[in-house]
């Protein structure tokens, strides 16, 4: 897999029209850069507590399925990234007050246990696991990487 190209002109690229320019990347790379998907998905991304996370993850999962029906792998992968980011951000806020992991000197701040954020993370983890286990998604990902990676 080639390294994610952050130098790409994200501001002027419509990745729906140019899926060949999209790189899957590692984890959540590019999640807040790739349009029009960022603007479509971001308004629904929330993780304050488990109920809000559940509504958010379900909406994003429905979007994932809609992108699948439209044969839009880039949209599918972006929805997957937002689900994954819901998990990782909620975990960070569950572990560190205010979501700040490092002190000014670079040391890791003390761990806390925020039960609401931990429960929200568990919701997103459930949906993320479903997406990672989706054979059709995995095949489309391999095909995209084979064509454009």
Buried (B, 14 or more C-beta within 10 A) or exposed (E): EEEBEEEBEBEEBEBBEEBEBBBBBEEBBBBEBBBBBBEBBBEBBBBEBBEBBBEBBEBBBEBBEBBBEEEBBBBBBBBBBBBBBBBBBBBBBBBBEEBEEEEEEEEEEEEEEBEBBBBBBBBBBBBBEBBEEBEEBEEBBEEBEEEBE
